């Protein structure tokens, strides 16, 4: 039974760490999109 809990904890840790990278990447993409919109607005 304890082996099951260790496996579940490891799986949760892996999913949590990969989600952080995904969210960080999404934040960078949104920031770049915002920068492009800002640049376009300044040109007008």
N, C-alpha and C positions, 0 to 999 in steps of 0.2 A: 504493500500500500504506500509506503514512503517513497518507493521508486517512482510511482505514479505522480506524486506531488512534486518531486524534484524535476521530472520531465515537464510537467505543466508549468512550473515556475520558470524553467529555462525557455520554454516556448513563449511564455508571456514576455520575458525579457527581450528575446529576439524581435518579437513583433513590436514591442515598445520602442526599441532602438531604431528599427527601420522606419517606424512612423515619424520619429523625430527628424530623420533625414529627409523624408518626403515632405513634411511640413516646412522644413527649412528651405528646401528647393522651391516649394510653392511660393513662399514669402519672397524669395529672390526674384522669381518670375514676375510676380505682381509688382514688385518694386521697379523692375525694368520697364514693365508696361506703363506704369505711372510716369516714369521719367520720359518715355517717348510721347505720352500725351501732353506732358508739361512742355516739352520742346516744341511740339506742334502748335500749342496754344501761344507760345511766345513768338512764333514766326508770323502769326496773323496780326 
